[in-house]
Amino acid sequence: MASSSGNSSGSTQLQNSGSEGDLQHLMDQRKRKRMQSNRESARRSRMRKQQHLDDMMGQVTQLRKENNQILTSINITTQHLMNVEAENSVLKAQMEELSQRLESLTEILNYINSSNGVFETHEPNNTFLHHHQASASADHNSFINPWNLLYVNQPIMATADMLHQY
């Protein structure tokens, strides 16, 4: 009986060690499966990370391109502004010069008209020539003075082409 109980206890140990071996094999299989799953998960994570990095790099490239286009546009607009301001400055100077010329010519005409009475006729039937002759006889130097010419009030002719020299 002792031997049979020893055999039974030995076979139980073999069964226990067999089931421990199966259990160990099962645990190793689960561990390998978990490791494989973790590797696959890590690979997918690296791929997502790489894809995100690629997307971000593409966005950086696109933003740099847009930034360069904006800077180019700003430079062109700034240059255009400077050109317009320079042209505006030239036009203001020309306008000021022409205004001064007009004022000077108006003063000259007012002086001529007031000193000679060229356009001031008090009698309705007096002609320009008669009035000029009367002024000429009053002034002995009327032929020497260039302001006493017959056609003193000629219009000043100017064209836009003449103004480009300024």
KAJOQUI-V769080 format. One record per backbone hydrogen bond with DSSP energy under -0.5 kcal/mol. CO is the residue of the C=O (numbers start at 0). NH is the residue of the N-H. Records with the same first field share a line. If there is no record, write none. Layout:
BEGIN
CO: NH ; NH
END
This chain:
BEGIN
0: 4
1: 5
2: 6
3: 7
4: 8
5: 9
6: 10
7: 11
8: 12
9: 13
10: 14
11: 15
12: 16
13: 17
14: 18
15: 19
16: 20
17: 21
18: 22
19: 23
20: 24
21: 25
22: 26
23: 27
24: 28
25: 29
26: 30
27: 31
28: 32
29: 33
30: 34
31: 35
32: 36
33: 37
34: 38
35: 39
36: 40
37: 41
38: 42
39: 43
40: 44
41: 45
42: 46
43: 47
44: 48
45: 49
46: 50
47: 51
48: 52
49: 53
50: 54
51: 55
52: 56
53: 57
54: 58
55: 59
56: 60
57: 61
58: 62
59: 63
60: 64
61: 65
62: 66
63: 67
64: 68
65: 69
66: 70
67: 71
68: 72
69: 73
70: 74
71: 75
72: 76
73: 77
74: 78
75: 79
76: 80
77: 81
78: 82
79: 83
80: 84
81: 85
82: 86
83: 87
84: 88
85: 89
86: 90
87: 91
88: 92
89: 93
90: 94
91: 95
92: 96
93: 97
94: 98
95: 99
96: 100
97: 101
98: 102
99: 103
100: 104
101: 105
102: 106
103: 107
104: 108
105: 109
106: 110
107: 111
108: 112
109: 113
110: 114
111: 115
112: 116
116: 119
118: 120
119: 121
122: 125
126: 130
127: 131
128: 132
129: 133
130: 134
131: 135
132: 136
133: 137
134: 138
137: 139
138: 141
140: 143 ; 144
144: 147
145: 148
148: 151
149: 151
150: 153
154: 156
158: 161 ; 162
159: 163
160: 163
161: 164
162: 165
END
